[in-house]
Amino acid sequence: MYPTSHEHHLSLHKNSQLNDVKPQHKVLGCFLIVLSVAFSNVQNIFQILSHIVIVMYILYLSKIPLKTYLKRLTLDIPFILFALFLPFLSSENNDKVFEVFSLNIYQTGLNDMLTILFKATLGLTIGIVLTAVTSSMEIIYGLQKLKVPNILIAIMSFTIRYIDVFIDEFKRVRISMKSRGYLEKGLKSLIPIAFASGAMLIRGYERGERVYLSMISRGFQGTIEFKSRSYKTSYKFSLCVVSSLVILGIDKLL
């Protein structure tokens, strides 16, 4: 659909049921599920289990390889490490539950730990699914269909395109540095990398300004046109989104 060099970074291009769903539906659906998870009550076992089943079923529909999913899920490690300390630190009215090796375990901390583990993991899983079954430009196309302001669409599009340019140029810089005897040993060896990165950022700013002026001279008016294509409807994905919202609504109303 959008032949760009950055599509392979996150999207997997597998024949899953979610690949051909309209990008705006996937973006909106994933946003609503994350919103539902964020407002969930972790003390409600039914709500927790229901959202876990829904998210895992969406993960199954995406057909992401387990190894790839676990590798990308490592982004959740900082949240997990932070959450593991909360039972020992977070307390309210000295609500101690029990004591382990002279360390007090508090009920408030346990609740906070479960909240972070549950919401961060499921939210990240939805993000992994969205980026795996939707290319970067398709996500931008979906945001455009959802009437996101054109200036934000343009900024995101240019950012995605220039990330690859920056990465490729940085690789060439490192190769040229190594050909001149540069060795990566210790923290001091990072100083040349820092100088090179700073110079590249300045060059990138100047290049972006020249590209923008050339686009203006060619009639650019702040909007980006994307080619459309035919899409399918996934009733299973839609059912998951509706079920997630219904579960949240029942909990809030009752």
MARLUMMAR-615255 format. One record per atom (N, C-alpha, C): residue number from 0; residue in three letters; x, y, z. Coordinates in steps of 0.2 Angstrom, whole numbers, plus 5000, padded with zeros to 4 digits. Atoms other than C-alpha are relative to their C-alpha. Layout:
N
   n res   c1   c2   c3
 NUM ALA    X    Y    Z
...
This chain:
254
   n res   c1   c2   c3
   0 MET 5004 4994 5000
   0 MET 5000 5000 5000
   0 MET 5004 5006 5000
   1 TYR 4996 4995 5000
   1 TYR 5013 5012 5005
   1 TYR 5007 4998 5000
   2 PRO 4994 5003 5001
   2 PRO 5030 5006 4999
   2 PRO 5006 5005 5003
   3 THR 4995 4996 4996
   3 THR 5042 5014 5012
   3 THR 5005 4996 5003
   4 SER 4995 5004 4997
   4 SER 5058 5008 5019
   4 SER 5000 4999 5007
   5 HIS 5001 5001 4993
   5 HIS 5052 5009 5037
   5 HIS 4995 4995 5002
   6 GLU 5005 5004 4998
   6 GLU 5038 4997 5036
   6 GLU 5002 4994 5003
   7 HIS 4998 5006 4998
   7 HIS 5048 4982 5040
   7 HIS 5002 5000 5008
   8 HIS 4998 5000 4994
   8 HIS 5053 4988 5057
   8 HIS 4996 4997 5005
   9 LEU 5005 5003 4995
   9 LEU 5037 4984 5067
   9 LEU 4995 4995 4997
  10 SER 5005 5004 5003
  10 SER 5024 4977 5055
  10 SER 5003 4994 4997
  11 LEU 4998 5007 5002
  11 LEU 5025 4959 5051
  11 LEU 4998 4998 4993
  12 HIS 5002 5002 5007
  12 HIS 5015 4958 5035
  12 HIS 4998 4993 5000
  13 LYS 5003 5007 5000
  13 LYS 5007 4941 5040
  13 LYS 4993 5000 4998
  14 ASN 5007 5001 5003
  14 ASN 4991 4934 5033
  14 ASN 4995 4999 5006
  15 SER 5005 5000 4995
  15 SER 4981 4938 5049
  15 SER 4994 5003 4998
  16 GLN 5007 4997 5002
  16 GLN 4963 4943 5050
  16 GLN 5000 5007 5001
  17 LEU 5000 4993 4999
  17 LEU 4968 4960 5056
  17 LEU 5004 5004 4995
  18 ASN 4996 4996 5004
  18 ASN 4979 4965 5042
  18 ASN 4996 5004 4995
  19 ASP 5004 4996 5005
  19 ASP 4965 4970 5030
  19 ASP 4995 5004 5003
  20 VAL 5005 4995 4996
  20 VAL 4955 4979 5043
  20 VAL 5001 5007 4998
  21 LYS 4998 4993 5002
  21 LYS 4953 4997 5039
  21 LYS 5004 5003 5006
  22 PRO 4995 4997 4995
  22 PRO 4967 5007 5048
  22 PRO 4996 5004 5005
  23 GLN 5003 4996 4995
  23 GLN 4955 5019 5056
  23 GLN 4996 4996 5005
  24 HIS 5003 5004 4995
  24 HIS 4945 5005 5064
  24 HIS 5005 4996 5005
  25 LYS 4996 5003 4995
  25 LYS 4960 4997 5071
  25 LYS 5003 5005 5005
  26 VAL 4997 4995 4995
  26 VAL 4967 5013 5078
  26 VAL 4995 5002 5005
  27 LEU 5006 4998 4995
  27 LEU 4950 5018 5086
  27 LEU 4999 4994 5004
  28 GLY 5001 5006 4996
  28 GLY 4947 5000 5092
  28 GLY 5005 4999 5005
  29 CYS 4995 5001 4995
  29 CYS 4964 4998 5100
  29 CYS 5000 5006 5005
  30 PHE 5000 4995 4995
  30 PHE 4962 5015 5108
  30 PHE 4995 4999 5005
  31 LEU 5006 5001 4996
  31 LEU 4945 5011 5115
  31 LEU 5002 4994 5005
  32 ILE 4998 5006 4996
  32 ILE 4952 4994 5122
  32 ILE 5005 5003 5005
  33 VAL 4995 4997 4995
  33 VAL 4967 5003 5130
  33 VAL 4996 5004 5005
  34 LEU 5004 4996 4996
  34 LEU 4955 5016 5137
  34 LEU 4996 4996 5005
  35 SER 5004 5005 4996
  35 SER 4944 5002 5144
  35 SER 5004 4997 5005
  36 VAL 4996 5004 4995
  36 VAL 4958 4993 5152
  36 VAL 5003 5006 5005
  37 ALA 4997 4995 4996
  37 ALA 4965 5010 5159
  37 ALA 4995 5002 5006
  38 PHE 5005 4998 4995
  38 PHE 4948 5013 5168
  38 PHE 4997 4994 5004
  39 SER 5002 5006 4997
  39 SER 4946 4995 5174
  39 SER 5002 5000 5007
  40 ASN 4998 5001 4993
  40 ASN 4945 4991 5192
  40 ASN 5003 4993 5001
  41 VAL 4996 5007 5000
  41 VAL 4958 4978 5196
  41 VAL 4998 4996 5006
  42 GLN 5003 5004 4994
  42 GLN 4949 4973 5212
  42 GLN 4994 4996 4998
  43 ASN 5006 5004 5002
  43 ASN 4935 4966 5201
  43 ASN 5003 4994 4995
  44 ILE 4997 5006 5003
  44 ILE 4941 4948 5196
  44 ILE 4997 4999 4993
  45 PHE 5003 5002 5007
  45 PHE 4928 4946 5182
  45 PHE 5003 5005 4995
  46 GLN 4998 4995 5005
  46 GLN 4933 4962 5174
  46 GLN 5008 4999 4998
  47 ILE 4993 5001 5001
  47 ILE 4952 4958 5175
  47 ILE 5000 4994 4995
  48 LEU 5000 5006 5004
  48 LEU 4949 4940 5168
  48 LEU 4997 5002 4993
  49 SER 5003 4998 5007
  49 SER 4938 4947 5154
  49 SER 5004 5004 4995
  50 HIS 4995 4996 5004
  50 HIS 4950 4960 5148
  50 HIS 5006 4996 4998
  51 ILE 4994 5004 5002
  51 ILE 4964 4947 5148
  51 ILE 4998 4995 4994
  52 VAL 5002 5004 5005
  52 VAL 4954 4935 5138
  52 VAL 4999 5004 4993
  53 ILE 5001 4996 5006
  53 ILE 4949 4949 5125
  53 ILE 5007 5002 4997
  54 VAL 4993 4998 5003
  54 VAL 4967 4955 5123
  54 VAL 5004 4994 4997
  55 MET 4996 5006 5002
  55 MET 4974 4937 5122
  55 MET 4997 4998 4993
  56 TYR 5003 5003 5007
  56 TYR 4961 4933 5108
  56 TYR 5002 5005 4995
  57 ILE 4998 4995 5006
  57 ILE 4965 4949 5098
  57 ILE 5008 4998 4998
  58 LEU 4993 5003 5001
  58 LEU 4984 4943 5100
  58 LEU 5000 4994 4996
  59 TYR 5001 5007 5004
  59 TYR 4978 4926 5093
  59 TYR 4998 5002 4993
  60 LEU 5003 4998 5007
  60 LEU 4969 4935 5078
  60 LEU 5006 5003 4996
  61 SER 4995 4996 5004
  61 SER 4985 4945 5074
  61 SER 5005 4995 4998
  62 LYS 4995 5006 5002
  62 LYS 4995 4928 5072
  62 LYS 5008 5003 5001
  63 ILE 4993 4998 4998
  63 ILE 5011 4937 5080
  63 ILE 5004 4994 5002
  64 PRO 4996 5005 4997
  64 PRO 5024 4924 5083
  64 PRO 5002 5001 5007
  65 LEU 4999 5000 4993
  65 LEU 5026 4920 5101
  65 LEU 5007 5003 5002
  66 LYS 4993 4997 4999
  66 LYS 5045 4924 5101
  66 LYS 5000 5007 4999
  67 THR 5000 4993 5001
  67 THR 5042 4941 5093
  67 THR 4996 5004 5005
  68 TYR 5004 4997 4995
  68 TYR 5028 4945 5105
  68 TYR 5004 5001 5007
  69 LEU 4996 5000 4994
  69 LEU 5039 4941 5120
  69 LEU 5006 5005 5000
  70 LYS 4994 4995 5001
  70 LYS 5054 4951 5113
  70 LYS 4997 5007 5000
  71 ARG 5003 4993 4999
  71 ARG 5043 4966 5111
  71 ARG 4997 5002 5006
  72 LEU 5003 4999 4993
  72 LEU 5035 4964 5128
  72 LEU 5006 5002 5005
  73 THR 4995 4998 4995
  73 THR 5052 4967 5136
  73 THR 5000 5008 5001
  74 LEU 5001 4993 4998
  74 LEU 5047 4985 5135
  74 LEU 4997 5001 5007
  75 ASP 5004 5000 4994
  75 ASP 5036 4981 5150
  75 ASP 5005 4999 5006
  76 ILE 4996 5002 4994
  76 ILE 5051 4976 5161
  76 ILE 5001 5006 5005
  77 PRO 4999 4994 4996
  77 PRO 5054 4994 5168
  77 PRO 4994 5001 5005
  78 PHE 5006 5000 4996
  78 PHE 5036 4994 5174
  78 PHE 4999 4995 5005
  79 ILE 5000 5006 4996
  79 ILE 5037 4977 5181
  79 ILE 5005 5001 5006
  80 LEU 4995 4999 4995
  80 LEU 5053 4981 5191
  80 LEU 4997 5006 5005
  81 PHE 5002 4995 4996
  81 PHE 5045 4997 5197
  81 PHE 4994 4998 5005
  82 ALA 5005 5003 4997
  82 ALA 5029 4988 5202
  82 ALA 5001 4995 5006
  83 LEU 4998 5005 4995
  83 LEU 5038 4975 5212
  83 LEU 5002 5003 5007
  84 PHE 4998 4996 4993
  84 PHE 5044 4988 5225
  84 PHE 4994 5003 5003
  85 LEU 5005 4997 4997
  85 LEU 5027 4995 5228
  85 LEU 4997 4997 5006
  86 PRO 5002 5003 4993
  86 PRO 5021 4982 5241
  86 PRO 5003 5002 5006
  87 PHE 4996 4998 4994
  87 PHE 5035 4988 5252
  87 PHE 5000 5007 5001
  88 LEU 5000 4993 5000
  88 LEU 5033 5006 5249
  88 LEU 4994 5004 5001
  89 SER 5007 4997 5000
  89 SER 5015 5011 5246
  89 SER 4996 4998 5005
  90 SER 5004 5002 4994
  90 SER 5004 5011 5261
  90 SER 4995 5006 5001
  91 GLU 5005 4995 4998
  91 GLU 4988 5020 5267
  91 GLU 4997 4998 5007
  92 ASN 5002 5001 4993
  92 ASN 4984 5021 5286
  92 ASN 5003 4994 5002
  93 ASN 4996 5005 4997
  93 ASN 4997 5008 5289
  93 ASN 4997 4993 4999
  94 ASP 5004 5006 5001
  94 ASP 4987 4994 5281
  94 ASP 5005 4994 4998
  95 LYS 4995 5006 5001
  95 LYS 5000 4980 5283
  95 LYS 4996 4994 5000
  96 VAL 5003 5007 5001
  96 VAL 4995 4963 5277
  96 VAL 5004 4995 5003
  97 PHE 4996 5004 4997
  97 PHE 5010 4953 5282
  97 PHE 5007 5002 5000
  98 GLU 4993 4997 5000
  98 GLU 5029 4954 5285
  98 GLU 5004 4994 4997
  99 VAL 4995 5005 5003
  99 VAL 5043 4945 5275
  99 VAL 5007 5003 5001
 100 PHE 4993 4998 4999
 100 PHE 5061 4946 5281
 100 PHE 5000 5007 5003
 101 SER 5000 4993 4997
 101 SER 5057 4961 5292
 101 SER 4998 5006 4996
 102 LEU 5003 4995 5005
 102 LEU 5049 4970 5277
 102 LEU 4993 4999 5000
 103 ASN 5007 5000 4999
 103 ASN 5031 4975 5279
 103 ASN 4997 5000 4992
 104 ILE 5004 5000 5007
 104 ILE 5019 4971 5264
 104 ILE 4994 5004 5001
 105 TYR 5006 4996 4999
 105 TYR 5005 4984 5262
 105 TYR 4995 4998 4995
 106 GLN 5005 5001 5004
 106 GLN 4988 4981 5255
 106 GLN 5000 5005 4994
 107 THR 5001 4994 5006
 107 THR 4988 4998 5245
 107 THR 5006 4998 4995
 108 GLY 4995 5001 5004
 108 GLY 5005 4993 5238
 108 GLY 4999 4994 4995
 109 LEU 5002 5006 5004
 109 LEU 4999 4976 5232
 109 LEU 4995 5002 4995
 110 ASN 5005 4998 5005
 110 ASN 4984 4984 5224
 110 ASN 5003 5005 4994
 111 ASP 4997 4996 5005
 111 ASP 4995 4997 5215
 111 ASP 5005 4996 4996
 112 MET 4996 5005 5004
 112 MET 5007 4983 5209
 112 MET 4996 4996 4995
 113 LEU 5004 5004 5004
 113 LEU 4993 4973 5202
 113 LEU 4997 5005 4994
 114 THR 5002 4995 5005
 114 THR 4986 4989 5193
 114 THR 5005 5001 4995
 115 ILE 4995 4998 5005
 115 ILE 5002 4993 5185
 115 ILE 5002 4994 4996
 116 LEU 4998 5006 5004
 116 LEU 5006 4975 5180
 116 LEU 4994 4998 4995
 117 PHE 5006 5002 5004
 117 PHE 4988 4972 5173
 117 PHE 4999 5005 4994
 118 LYS 5001 4995 5005
 118 LYS 4986 4989 5164
 118 LYS 5006 5001 4995
 119 ALA 4994 4999 5005
 119 ALA 5004 4991 5157
 119 ALA 5001 4994 4996
 120 THR 4999 5006 5004
 120 THR 5005 4973 5151
 120 THR 4995 5000 4994
 121 LEU 5005 5001 5005
 121 LEU 4988 4973 5142
 121 LEU 5000 5006 4995
 122 GLY 5000 4994 5005
 122 GLY 4990 4991 5135
 122 GLY 5006 4999 4995
 123 LEU 4994 5002 5005
 123 LEU 5008 4986 5128
 123 LEU 4998 4995 4995
 124 THR 5001 5006 5004
 124 THR 5001 4970 5121
 124 THR 4995 5003 4994
 125 ILE 5005 4997 5006
 125 ILE 4987 4980 5111
 125 ILE 5005 5005 4996
 126 GLY 4996 4996 5004
 126 GLY 5001 4992 5105
 126 GLY 5004 4996 4996
 127 ILE 4996 5005 5004
 127 ILE 5011 4977 5099
 127 ILE 4996 4998 4995
 128 VAL 5004 5003 5005
 128 VAL 4997 4970 5090
 128 VAL 4998 5006 4994
 129 LEU 5002 4995 5004
 129 LEU 4992 4987 5082
 129 LEU 5006 5001 4995
 130 THR 4994 4999 5004
 130 THR 5010 4990 5076
 130 THR 5002 4994 4995
 131 ALA 4998 5006 5004
 131 ALA 5012 4972 5070
 131 ALA 4996 4999 4994
 132 VAL 5004 5002 5005
 132 VAL 4997 4971 5059
 132 VAL 4998 5007 4996
 133 THR 5001 4993 5004
 133 THR 4997 4990 5053
 133 THR 5007 5003 4999
 134 SER 4994 4997 5002
 134 SER 5011 4998 5044
 134 SER 5000 5008 5003
 135 SER 5000 4993 4998
 135 SER 5017 5016 5050
 135 SER 4996 5004 4996
 136 MET 5004 4996 5005
 136 MET 5009 5024 5035
 136 MET 4993 4999 5000
 137 GLU 5007 5002 5000
 137 GLU 4993 5015 5037
 137 GLU 4997 5003 5007
 138 ILE 5002 4997 4994
 138 ILE 4992 5021 5055
 138 ILE 4998 5007 4999
 139 ILE 5001 4993 5001
 139 ILE 4994 5039 5049
 139 ILE 4994 5001 4995
 140 TYR 5006 5000 5004
 140 TYR 4981 5035 5036
 140 TYR 4994 5000 5004
 141 GLY 5006 5001 4996
 141 GLY 4969 5029 5049
 141 GLY 4999 5006 5004
 142 LEU 5001 4994 4997
 142 LEU 4972 5045 5059
 142 LEU 4997 5005 4996
 143 GLN 5003 4995 5005
 143 GLN 4968 5055 5044
 143 GLN 4993 4999 4999
 144 LYS 5007 5002 5001
 144 LYS 4952 5046 5042
 144 LYS 4996 5002 5006
 145 LEU 5003 4999 4994
 145 LEU 4948 5049 5060
 145 LEU 5000 5008 5002
 146 LYS 5001 4993 5000
 146 LYS 4949 5068 5057
 146 LYS 5005 5003 5005
 147 VAL 4995 4997 4996
 147 VAL 4965 5071 5067
 147 VAL 5003 5006 4996
 148 PRO 4997 4994 5004
 148 PRO 4972 5089 5062
 148 PRO 5005 4998 4996
 149 ASN 4995 5002 5006
 149 ASN 4982 5089 5046
 149 ASN 5007 5002 5002
 150 ILE 4993 4998 4998
 150 ILE 4997 5098 5055
 150 ILE 5003 4994 5004
 151 LEU 4997 5005 4996
 151 LEU 4999 5083 5067
 151 LEU 5001 4994 4995
 152 ILE 4999 5005 5005
 152 ILE 4997 5071 5052
 152 ILE 5007 5001 4996
 153 ALA 4994 4998 5003
 153 ALA 5011 5080 5043
 153 ALA 5006 4999 5004
 154 ILE 4995 5001 4995
 154 ILE 5022 5080 5058
 154 ILE 5002 4993 5001
 155 MET 4999 5007 4999
 155 MET 5020 5062 5061
 155 MET 5003 4996 4994
 156 SER 4997 5003 5006
 156 SER 5023 5057 5043
 156 SER 5007 5002 4998
 157 PHE 4993 4998 5001
 157 PHE 5039 5067 5041
 157 PHE 5004 4997 5005
 158 THR 4996 5003 4994
 158 THR 5045 5061 5058
 158 THR 5002 4992 4998
 159 ILE 4999 5007 5002
 159 ILE 5043 5043 5052
 159 ILE 5004 4999 4994
 160 ARG 4996 5000 5006
 160 ARG 5051 5046 5035
 160 ARG 5007 5001 5002
 161 TYR 4993 4998 4999
 161 TYR 5066 5054 5043
 161 TYR 5003 4996 5005
 162 ILE 4997 5005 4995
 162 ILE 5069 5041 5057
 162 ILE 5004 4996 4996
 163 ASP 4996 5005 5004
 163 ASP 5075 5029 5043
 163 ASP 5006 5004 4997
 164 VAL 4995 4996 5003
 164 VAL 5085 5043 5035
 164 VAL 5006 5001 5005
 165 PHE 4995 4999 4994
 165 PHE 5094 5046 5052
 165 PHE 5003 4994 5002
 166 ILE 4997 5006 4998
 166 ILE 5096 5028 5056
 166 ILE 5005 4998 4995
 167 ASP 4995 5002 5005
 167 ASP 5104 5024 5039
 167 ASP 5006 5004 5000
 168 GLU 4994 4996 5000
 168 GLU 5115 5039 5040
 168 GLU 5005 4999 5006
 169 PHE 4996 5002 4994
 169 PHE 5121 5035 5057
 169 PHE 5004 4994 4999
 170 LYS 4996 5006 5002
 170 LYS 5126 5018 5051
 170 LYS 5006 5001 4996
 171 ARG 4995 4998 5004
 171 ARG 5136 5025 5038
 171 ARG 5006 5004 5004
 172 VAL 4996 4996 4996
 172 VAL 5144 5037 5050
 172 VAL 5005 4995 5004
 173 ARG 4996 5005 4996
 173 ARG 5149 5022 5062
 173 ARG 5005 4996 4996
 174 ILE 4996 5004 5005
 174 ILE 5156 5012 5047
 174 ILE 5006 5005 4999
 175 SER 4994 4996 5002
 175 SER 5167 5027 5042
 175 SER 5004 5001 5006
 176 MET 4996 4999 4994
 176 MET 5172 5030 5060
 176 MET 5005 4994 5002
 177 LYS 4996 5007 4999
 177 LYS 5178 5011 5062
 177 LYS 5005 5000 4995
 178 SER 4995 5001 5005
 178 SER 5187 5012 5046
 178 SER 5006 5005 5001
 179 ARG 4995 4996 4998
 179 ARG 5197 5026 5053
 179 ARG 5003 4999 5007
 180 GLY 4997 5003 4994
 180 GLY 5202 5016 5069
 180 GLY 4996 5001 5006
 181 TYR 5004 4999 4994
 181 TYR 5187 5020 5080
 181 TYR 4998 4993 5004
 182 LEU 5002 5007 4996
 182 LEU 5184 5006 5094
 182 LEU 4996 5002 5005
 183 GLU 5005 4999 4995
 183 GLU 5169 5005 5105
 183 GLU 5002 4997 5006
 184 LYS 4998 5003 4994
 184 LYS 5177 5002 5122
 184 LYS 4999 5005 5006
 185 GLY 5001 4995 4995
 185 GLY 5171 5010 5138
 185 GLY 4995 5006 4999
 186 LEU 5004 4995 5001
 186 LEU 5161 5025 5141
 186 LEU 5003 5006 4996
 187 LYS 4997 4994 5004
 187 LYS 5174 5037 5134
 187 LYS 5000 4999 4993
 188 SER 5001 5001 5007
 188 SER 5172 5029 5117
 188 SER 4993 5003 4998
 189 LEU 5006 4997 5002
 189 LEU 5154 5036 5117
 189 LEU 5000 5007 4999
 190 ILE 5000 4993 5002
 190 ILE 5160 5054 5116
 190 ILE 5000 5001 4993
 191 PRO 5000 4999 5007
 191 PRO 5164 5053 5098
 191 PRO 4993 4999 4997
 192 ILE 5006 5002 5002
 192 ILE 5147 5045 5095
 192 ILE 4995 5006 5002
 193 ALA 5004 4994 4998
 193 ALA 5139 5060 5105
 193 ALA 5001 5006 4995
 194 PHE 4998 4994 5004
 194 PHE 5148 5073 5094
 194 PHE 4997 4998 4993
 195 ALA 5003 5002 5007
 195 ALA 5143 5063 5078
 195 ALA 4992 5001 5000
 196 SER 5007 5000 4999
 196 SER 5125 5062 5084
 196 SER 4997 5007 5000
 197 GLY 5002 4993 4999
 197 GLY 5124 5081 5088
 197 GLY 5001 5003 4993
 198 ALA 4999 4997 5006
 198 ALA 5131 5085 5071
 198 ALA 4995 4998 4995
 199 MET 5005 5002 5004
 199 MET 5119 5074 5062
 199 MET 4993 5003 5001
 200 LEU 5007 4997 4999
 200 LEU 5104 5082 5071
 200 LEU 5000 5007 4997
 201 ILE 5000 4993 5003
 201 ILE 5110 5099 5065
 201 ILE 4999 5000 4993
 202 ARG 5001 5001 5007
 202 ARG 5112 5093 5048
 202 ARG 4993 4998 4998
 203 GLY 5007 5003 5001
 203 GLY 5095 5084 5049
 203 GLY 4995 5006 5000
 204 TYR 5004 4994 5000
 204 TYR 5087 5101 5054
 204 TYR 5001 5004 4994
 205 GLU 4999 4996 5007
 205 GLU 5095 5110 5039
 205 GLU 4997 4997 4994
 206 ARG 5003 5004 5006
 206 ARG 5090 5096 5027
 206 ARG 4993 5001 5000
 207 GLY 5007 5000 4999
 207 GLY 5072 5096 5034
 207 GLY 4998 5007 4998
 208 GLU 5002 4993 5002
 208 GLU 5071 5115 5031
 208 GLU 5001 5001 4993
 209 ARG 5000 5000 5008
 209 ARG 5077 5113 5013
 209 ARG 4995 4996 4997
 210 VAL 5005 5004 5003
 210 VAL 5065 5099 5010
 210 VAL 4993 5004 5000
 211 TYR 5006 4997 4999
 211 TYR 5051 5109 5017
 211 TYR 4999 5006 4995
 212 LEU 5000 4994 5005
 212 LEU 5055 5125 5006
 212 LEU 4999 4997 4993
 213 SER 5001 5002 5006
 213 SER 5056 5114 4991
 213 SER 4993 4997 4999
 214 MET 5007 5002 5000
 214 MET 5039 5106 4995
 214 MET 4995 5006 4999
 215 ILE 5004 4994 5001
 215 ILE 5032 5124 4997
 215 ILE 5000 5002 4993
 216 SER 4999 4998 5007
 216 SER 5039 5128 4980
 216 SER 4996 4996 4995
 217 ARG 5003 5005 5004
 217 ARG 5030 5113 4973
 217 ARG 4992 5000 5001
 218 GLY 5007 4999 4999
 218 GLY 5013 5118 4980
 218 GLY 4997 4996 5006
 219 PHE 5003 5003 4994
 219 PHE 5012 5109 4997
 219 PHE 4997 5005 5004
 220 GLN 5005 4996 4996
 220 GLN 4998 5116 5007
 220 GLN 4999 4997 5007
 221 GLY 5001 5003 4994
 221 GLY 5000 5106 5023
 221 GLY 4996 4994 5001
 222 THR 5003 5006 4999
 222 THR 4990 5091 5019
 222 THR 5004 4995 4996
 223 ILE 4997 5006 5004
 223 ILE 4996 5074 5013
 223 ILE 4995 4995 4998
 224 GLU 5004 5004 5004
 224 GLU 4987 5063 5001
 224 GLU 5002 4993 5001
 225 PHE 4998 5007 5000
 225 PHE 4987 5044 5004
 225 PHE 4995 4996 4995
 226 LYS 5003 5004 5004
 226 LYS 4982 5031 4992
 226 LYS 4995 4995 5004
 227 SER 5004 5005 4997
 227 SER 4967 5021 4997
 227 SER 5000 4993 4997
 228 ARG 5001 5006 5003
 228 ARG 4963 5003 4994
 228 ARG 4995 4996 5004
 229 SER 5006 5003 4997
 229 SER 4950 4990 4998
 229 SER 5002 4996 5006
 230 TYR 4999 5003 4993
 230 TYR 4948 4983 5016
 230 TYR 4994 4996 5001
 231 LYS 5005 5004 4998
 231 LYS 4938 4970 5024
 231 LYS 4998 5002 5007
 232 THR 5003 4999 4993
 232 THR 4928 4970 5040
 232 THR 5001 4994 5004
 233 SER 4999 5006 4995
 233 SER 4933 4959 5055
 233 SER 4995 5001 5006
 234 TYR 5006 5000 4995
 234 TYR 4917 4956 5065
 234 TYR 5003 4997 5007
 235 LYS 4997 5002 4994
 235 LYS 4928 4947 5078
 235 LYS 5004 5005 5004
 236 PHE 4996 4994 4996
 236 PHE 4939 4962 5082
 236 PHE 4995 5005 5002
 237 SER 5006 4995 4998
 237 SER 4923 4973 5082
 237 SER 4997 4997 5007
 238 LEU 5004 5003 4994
 238 LEU 4915 4961 5095
 238 LEU 5005 5001 5006
 239 CYS 4995 4999 4994
 239 CYS 4931 4962 5106
 239 CYS 5000 5007 5002
 240 VAL 5001 4993 4998
 240 VAL 4930 4981 5106
 240 VAL 4994 5001 5004
 241 VAL 5006 4999 4997
 241 VAL 4912 4981 5110
 241 VAL 4999 4997 5007
 242 SER 5000 5004 4994
 242 SER 4914 4968 5123
 242 SER 5004 5003 5006
 243 SER 4995 4997 4995
 243 SER 4928 4977 5132
 243 SER 4996 5007 5003
 244 LEU 5004 4994 4997
 244 LEU 4917 4993 5133
 244 LEU 4994 4998 5004
 245 VAL 5006 5002 4996
 245 VAL 4902 4984 5139
 245 VAL 5002 4998 5007
 246 ILE 4997 5002 4993
 246 ILE 4912 4976 5153
 246 ILE 5001 5006 5004
 247 LEU 4999 4994 4996
 247 LEU 4918 4993 5158
 247 LEU 4994 5003 5002
 248 GLY 5006 4997 4998
 248 GLY 4901 5000 5157
 248 GLY 4996 4997 5005
 249 ILE 5004 5003 4994
 249 ILE 4893 4987 5168
 249 ILE 5003 5001 5006
 250 ASP 4997 4999 4994
 250 ASP 4906 4989 5181
 250 ASP 4999 5007 5003
 251 LYS 5001 4993 4998
 251 LYS 4904 5008 5181
 251 LYS 4992 5001 5002
 252 LEU 5007 4999 4999
 252 LEU 4885 5007 5181
 252 LEU 4997 4997 5006
 253 LEU 5003 5004 4995
 253 LEU 4882 4994 5194
 253 LEU 5004 5001 5006
